[in-house]
Amino acid sequence: MGFWLACQLRGARGDDRAIIRQLPLFLSDTTRRWLKELPANEIHDWANLVRVFEGNFKGTYICPDNSWDFSKCK
């Protein structure tokens, strides 16, 4: 959500395509490669990107067990 808000503030004004085009600048190498290897026309809008991203990466995320673990998040 922070990336979305940053794009809104920088002038994209809700244009999903403009925001998605800038997204690779903010991704790690692994995630950028995943995005680049998606089939053409896989991503249509921001909500679609979120669904596809979560579907791919949600299983790899380790959820913090307690509030102490949250303090270690970056």
PDB file of N, CA, C and O in Angstrom:
ATOM      1  N   MET A   1       0.820  -1.183   0.000  1.00  0.00           N
ATOM      2  CA  MET A   1       0.000   0.000   0.000  1.00  0.00           C
ATOM      3  C   MET A   1       0.867   1.251   0.000  1.00  0.00           C
ATOM      4  O   MET A   1       0.482   2.266  -0.581  1.00  0.00           O
ATOM      5  N   GLY A   2       2.020   1.197   0.635  1.00  0.00           N
ATOM      6  CA  GLY A   2       2.906   2.356   0.671  1.00  0.00           C
ATOM      7  C   GLY A   2       3.362   2.771  -0.717  1.00  0.00           C
ATOM      8  O   GLY A   2       3.455   3.963  -1.011  1.00  0.00           O
ATOM      9  N   PHE A   3       3.646   1.798  -1.570  1.00  0.00           N
ATOM     10  CA  PHE A   3       4.066   2.094  -2.934  1.00  0.00           C
ATOM     11  C   PHE A   3       2.938   2.795  -3.679  1.00  0.00           C
ATOM     12  O   PHE A   3       3.172   3.774  -4.388  1.00  0.00           O
ATOM     13  N   TRP A   4       1.706   2.290  -3.518  1.00  0.00           N
ATOM     14  CA  TRP A   4       0.536   2.885  -4.167  1.00  0.00           C
ATOM     15  C   TRP A   4       0.380   4.339  -3.741  1.00  0.00           C
ATOM     16  O   TRP A   4       0.183   5.214  -4.584  1.00  0.00           O
ATOM     17  N   LEU A   5       0.468   4.604  -2.445  1.00  0.00           N
ATOM     18  CA  LEU A   5       0.322   5.973  -1.950  1.00  0.00           C
ATOM     19  C   LEU A   5       1.450   6.866  -2.462  1.00  0.00           C
ATOM     20  O   LEU A   5       1.222   8.023  -2.815  1.00  0.00           O
ATOM     21  N   ALA A   6       2.653   6.330  -2.499  1.00  0.00           N
ATOM     22  CA  ALA A   6       3.782   7.107  -3.008  1.00  0.00           C
ATOM     23  C   ALA A   6       3.549   7.502  -4.458  1.00  0.00           C
ATOM     24  O   ALA A   6       3.846   8.629  -4.854  1.00  0.00           O
ATOM     25  N   CYS A   7       3.026   6.588  -5.240  1.00  0.00           N
ATOM     26  CA  CYS A   7       2.743   6.898  -6.647  1.00  0.00           C
ATOM     27  C   CYS A   7       1.647   7.949  -6.764  1.00  0.00           C
ATOM     28  O   CYS A   7       1.713   8.825  -7.626  1.00  0.00           O
ATOM     29  N   GLN A   8       0.656   7.867  -5.913  1.00  0.00           N
ATOM     30  CA  GLN A   8      -0.418   8.860  -5.934  1.00  0.00           C
ATOM     31  C   GLN A   8       0.164  10.244  -5.638  1.00  0.00           C
ATOM     32  O   GLN A   8      -0.181  11.225  -6.297  1.00  0.00           O
ATOM     33  N   LEU A   9       1.031  10.312  -4.661  1.00  0.00           N
ATOM     34  CA  LEU A   9       1.623  11.593  -4.286  1.00  0.00           C
ATOM     35  C   LEU A   9       2.570  12.133  -5.355  1.00  0.00           C
ATOM     36  O   LEU A   9       2.732  13.346  -5.487  1.00  0.00           O
ATOM     37  N   ARG A  10       3.189  11.244  -6.111  1.00  0.00           N
ATOM     38  CA  ARG A  10       4.158  11.664  -7.118  1.00  0.00           C
ATOM     39  C   ARG A  10       3.497  12.027  -8.432  1.00  0.00           C
ATOM     40  O   ARG A  10       4.194  12.405  -9.374  1.00  0.00           O
ATOM     41  N   GLY A  11       2.205  11.929  -8.531  1.00  0.00           N
ATOM     42  CA  GLY A  11       1.537  12.413  -9.726  1.00  0.00           C
ATOM     43  C   GLY A  11       0.868  11.376 -10.595  1.00  0.00           C
ATOM     44  O   GLY A  11       0.277  11.739 -11.612  1.00  0.00           O
ATOM     45  N   ALA A  12       0.929  10.104 -10.248  1.00  0.00           N
ATOM     46  CA  ALA A  12       0.279   9.092 -11.077  1.00  0.00           C
ATOM     47  C   ALA A  12      -1.244   9.225 -10.989  1.00  0.00           C
ATOM     48  O   ALA A  12      -1.960   8.841 -11.914  1.00  0.00           O
ATOM     49  N   ARG A  13      -1.723   9.761  -9.892  1.00  0.00           N
ATOM     50  CA  ARG A  13      -3.153  10.049  -9.691  1.00  0.00           C
ATOM     51  C   ARG A  13      -4.071   8.869 -10.014  1.00  0.00           C
ATOM     52  O   ARG A  13      -5.102   9.033 -10.667  1.00  0.00           O
ATOM     53  N   GLY A  14      -3.690   7.692  -9.556  1.00  0.00           N
ATOM     54  CA  GLY A  14      -4.579   6.550  -9.696  1.00  0.00           C
ATOM     55  C   GLY A  14      -4.482   5.803 -11.009  1.00  0.00           C
ATOM     56  O   GLY A  14      -5.243   4.859 -11.223  1.00  0.00           O
ATOM     57  N   ASP A  15      -3.582   6.182 -11.893  1.00  0.00           N
ATOM     58  CA  ASP A  15      -3.417   5.477 -13.158  1.00  0.00           C
ATOM     59  C   ASP A  15      -2.666   4.180 -12.894  1.00  0.00           C
ATOM     60  O   ASP A  15      -1.443   4.188 -12.756  1.00  0.00           O
ATOM     61  N   ASP A  16      -3.394   3.058 -12.821  1.00  0.00           N
ATOM     62  CA  ASP A  16      -2.787   1.773 -12.489  1.00  0.00           C
ATOM     63  C   ASP A  16      -1.627   1.424 -13.409  1.00  0.00           C
ATOM     64  O   ASP A  16      -0.597   0.933 -12.945  1.00  0.00           O
ATOM     65  N   ARG A  17      -1.777   1.668 -14.691  1.00  0.00           N
ATOM     66  CA  ARG A  17      -0.711   1.299 -15.642  1.00  0.00           C
ATOM     67  C   ARG A  17       0.585   2.049 -15.340  1.00  0.00           C
ATOM     68  O   ARG A  17       1.666   1.463 -15.393  1.00  0.00           O
ATOM     69  N   ALA A  18       0.485   3.327 -15.028  1.00  0.00           N
ATOM     70  CA  ALA A  18       1.680   4.122 -14.715  1.00  0.00           C
ATOM     71  C   ALA A  18       2.348   3.604 -13.449  1.00  0.00           C
ATOM     72  O   ALA A  18       3.573   3.511 -13.371  1.00  0.00           O
ATOM     73  N   ILE A  19       1.535   3.272 -12.471  1.00  0.00           N
ATOM     74  CA  ILE A  19       2.075   2.763 -11.201  1.00  0.00           C
ATOM     75  C   ILE A  19       2.737   1.407 -11.415  1.00  0.00           C
ATOM     76  O   ILE A  19       3.839   1.175 -10.918  1.00  0.00           O
ATOM     77  N   ILE A  20       2.091   0.526 -12.133  1.00  0.00           N
ATOM     78  CA  ILE A  20       2.637  -0.816 -12.373  1.00  0.00           C
ATOM     79  C   ILE A  20       3.926  -0.740 -13.185  1.00  0.00           C
ATOM     80  O   ILE A  20       4.844  -1.529 -12.956  1.00  0.00           O
ATOM     81  N   ARG A  21       4.011   0.195 -14.127  1.00  0.00           N
ATOM     82  CA  ARG A  21       5.249   0.345 -14.911  1.00  0.00           C
ATOM     83  C   ARG A  21       6.422   0.747 -14.024  1.00  0.00           C
ATOM     84  O   ARG A  21       7.558   0.363 -14.302  1.00  0.00           O
ATOM     85  N   GLN A  22       6.171   1.510 -12.963  1.00  0.00           N
ATOM     86  CA  GLN A  22       7.234   1.950 -12.058  1.00  0.00           C
ATOM     87  C   GLN A  22       7.575   0.917 -10.993  1.00  0.00           C
ATOM     88  O   GLN A  22       8.636   1.003 -10.375  1.00  0.00           O
ATOM     89  N   LEU A  23       6.712  -0.040 -10.770  1.00  0.00           N
ATOM     90  CA  LEU A  23       6.886  -1.025  -9.714  1.00  0.00           C
ATOM     91  C   LEU A  23       8.239  -1.738  -9.737  1.00  0.00           C
ATOM     92  O   LEU A  23       8.837  -1.884  -8.671  1.00  0.00           O
ATOM     93  N   PRO A  24       8.759  -2.192 -10.877  1.00  0.00           N
ATOM     94  CA  PRO A  24      10.029  -2.918 -10.863  1.00  0.00           C
ATOM     95  C   PRO A  24      11.185  -2.147 -10.212  1.00  0.00           C
ATOM     96  O   PRO A  24      12.141  -2.757  -9.733  1.00  0.00           O
ATOM     97  N   LEU A  25      11.104  -0.839 -10.191  1.00  0.00           N
ATOM     98  CA  LEU A  25      12.162  -0.048  -9.557  1.00  0.00           C
ATOM     99  C   LEU A  25      12.227  -0.289  -8.060  1.00  0.00           C
ATOM    100  O   LEU A  25      13.252  -0.011  -7.437  1.00  0.00           O
ATOM    101  N   PHE A  26      11.155  -0.799  -7.472  1.00  0.00           N
ATOM    102  CA  PHE A  26      11.066  -0.962  -6.026  1.00  0.00           C
ATOM    103  C   PHE A  26      11.127  -2.416  -5.575  1.00  0.00           C
ATOM    104  O   PHE A  26      10.941  -2.704  -4.393  1.00  0.00           O
ATOM    105  N   LEU A  27      11.385  -3.332  -6.499  1.00  0.00           N
ATOM    106  CA  LEU A  27      11.376  -4.758  -6.175  1.00  0.00           C
ATOM    107  C   LEU A  27      12.783  -5.317  -6.038  1.00  0.00           C
ATOM    108  O   LEU A  27      13.738  -4.775  -6.595  1.00  0.00           O
ATOM    109  N   SER A  28      12.899  -6.408  -5.290  1.00  0.00           N
ATOM    110  CA  SER A  28      14.168  -7.126  -5.220  1.00  0.00           C
ATOM    111  C   SER A  28      14.407  -7.820  -6.558  1.00  0.00           C
ATOM    112  O   SER A  28      13.499  -7.915  -7.384  1.00  0.00           O
ATOM    113  N   ASP A  29      15.613  -8.296  -6.765  1.00  0.00           N
ATOM    114  CA  ASP A  29      15.945  -8.960  -8.034  1.00  0.00           C
ATOM    115  C   ASP A  29      15.042 -10.169  -8.297  1.00  0.00           C
ATOM    116  O   ASP A  29      14.567 -10.361  -9.416  1.00  0.00           O
ATOM    117  N   THR A  30      14.810 -10.973  -7.274  1.00  0.00           N
ATOM    118  CA  THR A  30      13.982 -12.172  -7.433  1.00  0.00           C
ATOM    119  C   THR A  30      12.557 -11.809  -7.822  1.00  0.00           C
ATOM    120  O   THR A  30      11.981 -12.406  -8.732  1.00  0.00           O
ATOM    121  N   THR A  31      11.997 -10.833  -7.131  1.00  0.00           N
ATOM    122  CA  THR A  31      10.616 -10.436  -7.407  1.00  0.00           C
ATOM    123  C   THR A  31      10.504  -9.758  -8.761  1.00  0.00           C
ATOM    124  O   THR A  31       9.520  -9.956  -9.474  1.00  0.00           O
ATOM    125  N   ARG A  32      11.497  -8.965  -9.121  1.00  0.00           N
ATOM    126  CA  ARG A  32      11.505  -8.312 -10.433  1.00  0.00           C
ATOM    127  C   ARG A  32      11.558  -9.359 -11.537  1.00  0.00           C
ATOM    128  O   ARG A  32      10.883  -9.213 -12.556  1.00  0.00           O
ATOM    129  N   ARG A  33      12.342 -10.398 -11.355  1.00  0.00           N
ATOM    130  CA  ARG A  33      12.441 -11.469 -12.351  1.00  0.00           C
ATOM    131  C   ARG A  33      11.094 -12.194 -12.470  1.00  0.00           C
ATOM    132  O   ARG A  33      10.655 -12.501 -13.579  1.00  0.00           O
ATOM    133  N   TRP A  34      10.441 -12.467 -11.340  1.00  0.00           N
ATOM    134  CA  TRP A  34       9.125 -13.102 -11.363  1.00  0.00           C
ATOM    135  C   TRP A  34       8.142 -12.255 -12.168  1.00  0.00           C
ATOM    136  O   TRP A  34       7.409 -12.785 -13.004  1.00  0.00           O
ATOM    137  N   LEU A  35       8.121 -10.955 -11.925  1.00  0.00           N
ATOM    138  CA  LEU A  35       7.217 -10.063 -12.628  1.00  0.00           C
ATOM    139  C   LEU A  35       7.515 -10.040 -14.124  1.00  0.00           C
ATOM    140  O   LEU A  35       6.599 -10.051 -14.946  1.00  0.00           O
ATOM    141  N   LYS A  36       8.780 -10.008 -14.466  1.00  0.00           N
ATOM    142  CA  LYS A  36       9.177  -9.962 -15.875  1.00  0.00           C
ATOM    143  C   LYS A  36       8.802 -11.248 -16.616  1.00  0.00           C
ATOM    144  O   LYS A  36       8.527 -11.220 -17.816  1.00  0.00           O
ATOM    145  N   GLU A  37       8.792 -12.371 -15.898  1.00  0.00           N
ATOM    146  CA  GLU A  37       8.507 -13.663 -16.531  1.00  0.00           C
ATOM    147  C   GLU A  37       7.013 -13.991 -16.607  1.00  0.00           C
ATOM    148  O   GLU A  37       6.642 -15.040 -17.133  1.00  0.00           O
ATOM    149  N   LEU A  38       6.162 -13.116 -16.094  1.00  0.00           N
ATOM    150  CA  LEU A  38       4.719 -13.350 -16.222  1.00  0.00           C
ATOM    151  C   LEU A  38       4.322 -13.287 -17.698  1.00  0.00           C
ATOM    152  O   LEU A  38       4.922 -12.540 -18.471  1.00  0.00           O
ATOM    153  N   PRO A  39       3.320 -14.063 -18.088  1.00  0.00           N
ATOM    154  CA  PRO A  39       2.849 -13.996 -19.473  1.00  0.00           C
ATOM    155  C   PRO A  39       2.350 -12.586 -19.818  1.00  0.00           C
ATOM    156  O   PRO A  39       1.882 -11.852 -18.948  1.00  0.00           O
ATOM    157  N   ALA A  40       2.456 -12.231 -21.073  1.00  0.00           N
ATOM    158  CA  ALA A  40       1.971 -10.927 -21.536  1.00  0.00           C
ATOM    159  C   ALA A  40       0.496 -10.785 -21.192  1.00  0.00           C
ATOM    160  O   ALA A  40      -0.256 -11.758 -21.252  1.00  0.00           O
ATOM    161  N   ASN A  41       0.090  -9.594 -20.839  1.00  0.00           N
ATOM    162  CA  ASN A  41      -1.298  -9.270 -20.501  1.00  0.00           C
ATOM    163  C   ASN A  41      -1.816 -10.009 -19.269  1.00  0.00           C
ATOM    164  O   ASN A  41      -3.028 -10.155 -19.109  1.00  0.00           O
ATOM    165  N   GLU A  42      -0.929 -10.473 -18.406  1.00  0.00           N
ATOM    166  CA  GLU A  42      -1.343 -11.146 -17.169  1.00  0.00           C
ATOM    167  C   GLU A  42      -1.882 -10.142 -16.146  1.00  0.00           C
ATOM    168  O   GLU A  42      -2.812 -10.446 -15.398  1.00  0.00           O
ATOM    169  N   ILE A  43      -1.293  -8.948 -16.122  1.00  0.00           N
ATOM    170  CA  ILE A  43      -1.666  -7.928 -15.159  1.00  0.00           C
ATOM    171  C   ILE A  43      -2.477  -6.840 -15.861  1.00  0.00           C
ATOM    172  O   ILE A  43      -2.031  -6.251 -16.846  1.00  0.00           O
ATOM    173  N   HIS A  44      -3.684  -6.584 -15.332  1.00  0.00           N
ATOM    174  CA  HIS A  44      -4.577  -5.607 -15.961  1.00  0.00           C
ATOM    175  C   HIS A  44      -4.747  -4.341 -15.132  1.00  0.00           C
ATOM    176  O   HIS A  44      -4.928  -3.252 -15.677  1.00  0.00           O
ATOM    177  N   ASP A  45      -4.687  -4.489 -13.815  1.00  0.00           N
ATOM    178  CA  ASP A  45      -4.858  -3.338 -12.939  1.00  0.00           C
ATOM    179  C   ASP A  45      -4.213  -3.652 -11.590  1.00  0.00           C
ATOM    180  O   ASP A  45      -3.677  -4.741 -11.382  1.00  0.00           O
ATOM    181  N   TRP A  46      -4.273  -2.688 -10.686  1.00  0.00           N
ATOM    182  CA  TRP A  46      -3.608  -2.839  -9.389  1.00  0.00           C
ATOM    183  C   TRP A  46      -4.183  -4.013  -8.594  1.00  0.00           C
ATOM    184  O   TRP A  46      -3.425  -4.794  -8.020  1.00  0.00           O
ATOM    185  N   ALA A  47      -5.500  -4.147  -8.552  1.00  0.00           N
ATOM    186  CA  ALA A  47      -6.127  -5.238  -7.800  1.00  0.00           C
ATOM    187  C   ALA A  47      -5.707  -6.597  -8.355  1.00  0.00           C
ATOM    188  O   ALA A  47      -5.463  -7.535  -7.596  1.00  0.00           O
ATOM    189  N   ASN A  48      -5.624  -6.699  -9.672  1.00  0.00           N
ATOM    190  CA  ASN A  48      -5.184  -7.928 -10.319  1.00  0.00           C
ATOM    191  C   ASN A  48      -3.739  -8.236  -9.953  1.00  0.00           C
ATOM    192  O   ASN A  48      -3.401  -9.387  -9.675  1.00  0.00           O
ATOM    193  N   LEU A  49      -2.885  -7.218  -9.950  1.00  0.00           N
ATOM    194  CA  LEU A  49      -1.483  -7.402  -9.572  1.00  0.00           C
ATOM    195  C   LEU A  49      -1.383  -7.919  -8.140  1.00  0.00           C
ATOM    196  O   LEU A  49      -0.603  -8.830  -7.863  1.00  0.00           O
ATOM    197  N   VAL A  50      -2.154  -7.352  -7.246  1.00  0.00           N
ATOM    198  CA  VAL A  50      -2.125  -7.786  -5.847  1.00  0.00           C
ATOM    199  C   VAL A  50      -2.517  -9.258  -5.737  1.00  0.00           C
ATOM    200  O   VAL A  50      -1.853 -10.019  -5.034  1.00  0.00           O
ATOM    201  N   ARG A  51      -3.587  -9.671  -6.421  1.00  0.00           N
ATOM    202  CA  ARG A  51      -4.026 -11.072  -6.371  1.00  0.00           C
ATOM    203  C   ARG A  51      -2.949 -12.017  -6.906  1.00  0.00           C
ATOM    204  O   ARG A  51      -2.659 -13.040  -6.286  1.00  0.00           O
ATOM    205  N   VAL A  52      -2.360 -11.682  -8.045  1.00  0.00           N
ATOM    206  CA  VAL A  52      -1.343 -12.539  -8.654  1.00  0.00           C
ATOM    207  C   VAL A  52      -0.094 -12.592  -7.768  1.00  0.00           C
ATOM    208  O   VAL A  52       0.487 -13.659  -7.568  1.00  0.00           O
ATOM    209  N   PHE A  53       0.311 -11.439  -7.244  1.00  0.00           N
ATOM    210  CA  PHE A  53       1.493 -11.364  -6.377  1.00  0.00           C
ATOM    211  C   PHE A  53       1.281 -12.204  -5.119  1.00  0.00           C
ATOM    212  O   PHE A  53       2.130 -13.020  -4.760  1.00  0.00           O
ATOM    213  N   GLU A  54       0.144 -12.000  -4.454  1.00  0.00           N
ATOM    214  CA  GLU A  54      -0.126 -12.759  -3.231  1.00  0.00           C
ATOM    215  C   GLU A  54      -0.227 -14.252  -3.512  1.00  0.00           C
ATOM    216  O   GLU A  54       0.243 -15.071  -2.721  1.00  0.00           O
ATOM    217  N   GLY A  55      -0.841 -14.607  -4.636  1.00  0.00           N
ATOM    218  CA  GLY A  55      -0.955 -16.009  -4.988  1.00  0.00           C
ATOM    219  C   GLY A  55       0.394 -16.674  -5.169  1.00  0.00           C
ATOM    220  O   GLY A  55       0.546 -17.863  -4.892  1.00  0.00           O
ATOM    221  N   ASN A  56       1.364 -15.922  -5.627  1.00  0.00           N
ATOM    222  CA  ASN A  56       2.695 -16.478  -5.841  1.00  0.00           C
ATOM    223  C   ASN A  56       3.546 -16.462  -4.576  1.00  0.00           C
ATOM    224  O   ASN A  56       4.254 -17.431  -4.302  1.00  0.00           O
ATOM    225  N   PHE A  57       3.493 -15.394  -3.810  1.00  0.00           N
ATOM    226  CA  PHE A  57       4.436 -15.216  -2.704  1.00  0.00           C
ATOM    227  C   PHE A  57       3.871 -15.482  -1.316  1.00  0.00           C
ATOM    228  O   PHE A  57       4.645 -15.617  -0.367  1.00  0.00           O
ATOM    229  N   LYS A  58       2.567 -15.562  -1.161  1.00  0.00           N
ATOM    230  CA  LYS A  58       1.986 -15.707   0.171  1.00  0.00           C
ATOM    231  C   LYS A  58       2.485 -16.961   0.892  1.00  0.00           C
ATOM    232  O   LYS A  58       2.715 -16.922   2.100  1.00  0.00           O
ATOM    233  N   GLY A  59       2.652 -18.040   0.188  1.00  0.00           N
ATOM    234  CA  GLY A  59       3.122 -19.281   0.796  1.00  0.00           C
ATOM    235  C   GLY A  59       4.561 -19.223   1.274  1.00  0.00           C
ATOM    236  O   GLY A  59       4.974 -20.054   2.083  1.00  0.00           O
ATOM    237  N   THR A  60       5.326 -18.266   0.794  1.00  0.00           N
ATOM    238  CA  THR A  60       6.728 -18.160   1.194  1.00  0.00           C
ATOM    239  C   THR A  60       6.918 -17.220   2.378  1.00  0.00           C
ATOM    240  O   THR A  60       8.016 -17.124   2.926  1.00  0.00           O
ATOM    241  N   TYR A  61       5.850 -16.525   2.777  1.00  0.00           N
ATOM    242  CA  TYR A  61       5.927 -15.544   3.855  1.00  0.00           C
ATOM    243  C   TYR A  61       5.806 -16.228   5.208  1.00  0.00           C
ATOM    244  O   TYR A  61       4.909 -17.044   5.419  1.00  0.00           O
ATOM    245  N   ILE A  62       6.696 -15.900   6.109  1.00  0.00           N
ATOM    246  CA  ILE A  62       6.648 -16.422   7.468  1.00  0.00           C
ATOM    247  C   ILE A  62       5.996 -15.361   8.339  1.00  0.00           C
ATOM    248  O   ILE A  62       6.559 -14.288   8.551  1.00  0.00           O
ATOM    249  N   CYS A  63       4.816 -15.663   8.837  1.00  0.00           N
ATOM    250  CA  CYS A  63       4.051 -14.703   9.634  1.00  0.00           C
ATOM    251  C   CYS A  63       4.637 -14.608  11.044  1.00  0.00           C
ATOM    252  O   CYS A  63       4.878 -15.634  11.680  1.00  0.00           O
ATOM    253  N   PRO A  64       4.867 -13.394  11.536  1.00  0.00           N
ATOM    254  CA  PRO A  64       5.356 -13.244  12.919  1.00  0.00           C
ATOM    255  C   PRO A  64       4.367 -13.856  13.906  1.00  0.00           C
ATOM    256  O   PRO A  64       3.154 -13.723  13.742  1.00  0.00           O
ATOM    257  N   ASP A  65       4.895 -14.532  14.939  1.00  0.00           N
ATOM    258  CA  ASP A  65       4.051 -15.207  15.924  1.00  0.00           C
ATOM    259  C   ASP A  65       3.488 -14.267  16.981  1.00  0.00           C
ATOM    260  O   ASP A  65       2.400 -14.498  17.508  1.00  0.00           O
ATOM    261  N   ASN A  66       4.228 -13.208  17.291  1.00  0.00           N
ATOM    262  CA  ASN A  66       3.782 -12.327  18.368  1.00  0.00           C
ATOM    263  C   ASN A  66       4.287 -10.902  18.124  1.00  0.00           C
ATOM    264  O   ASN A  66       4.991 -10.646  17.147  1.00  0.00           O
ATOM    265  N   SER A  67       3.927  -9.988  19.007  1.00  0.00           N
ATOM    266  CA  SER A  67       4.304  -8.584  18.812  1.00  0.00           C
ATOM    267  C   SER A  67       5.809  -8.396  18.860  1.00  0.00           C
ATOM    268  O   SER A  67       6.321  -7.480  18.217  1.00  0.00           O
ATOM    269  N   TRP A  68       6.528  -9.214  19.587  1.00  0.00           N
ATOM    270  CA  TRP A  68       7.983  -9.099  19.660  1.00  0.00           C
ATOM    271  C   TRP A  68       8.580  -9.374  18.270  1.00  0.00           C
ATOM    272  O   TRP A  68       9.521  -8.700  17.850  1.00  0.00           O
ATOM    273  N   ASP A  69       8.034 -10.353  17.575  1.00  0.00           N
ATOM    274  CA  ASP A  69       8.504 -10.683  16.228  1.00  0.00           C
ATOM    275  C   ASP A  69       8.255  -9.533  15.268  1.00  0.00           C
ATOM    276  O   ASP A  69       9.045  -9.324  14.347  1.00  0.00           O
ATOM    277  N   PHE A  70       7.171  -8.777  15.460  1.00  0.00           N
ATOM    278  CA  PHE A  70       6.902  -7.630  14.606  1.00  0.00           C
ATOM    279  C   PHE A  70       7.991  -6.570  14.712  1.00  0.00           C
ATOM    280  O   PHE A  70       8.250  -5.854  13.744  1.00  0.00           O
ATOM    281  N   SER A  71       8.621  -6.462  15.854  1.00  0.00           N
ATOM    282  CA  SER A  71       9.669  -5.458  16.028  1.00  0.00           C
ATOM    283  C   SER A  71      10.890  -5.759  15.164  1.00  0.00           C
ATOM    284  O   SER A  71      11.707  -4.874  14.913  1.00  0.00           O
ATOM    285  N   LYS A  72      11.015  -6.998  14.710  1.00  0.00           N
ATOM    286  CA  LYS A  72      12.151  -7.382  13.864  1.00  0.00           C
ATOM    287  C   LYS A  72      11.889  -7.176  12.378  1.00  0.00           C
ATOM    288  O   LYS A  72      12.797  -7.318  11.560  1.00  0.00           O
ATOM    289  N   CYS A  73      10.640  -6.839  12.023  1.00  0.00           N
ATOM    290  CA  CYS A  73      10.279  -6.645  10.613  1.00  0.00           C
ATOM    291  C   CYS A  73      10.935  -5.394  10.050  1.00  0.00           C
ATOM    292  O   CYS A  73      11.085  -4.382  10.735  1.00  0.00           O
ATOM    293  N   LYS A  74      11.315  -5.490   8.799  1.00  0.00           N
ATOM    294  CA  LYS A  74      11.932  -4.353   8.114  1.00  0.00           C
ATOM    295  C   LYS A  74      11.040  -3.925   6.985  1.00  0.00           C
ATOM    296  O   LYS A  74      11.364  -2.978   6.268  1.00  0.00           O
TER     297      LYS A  74
END
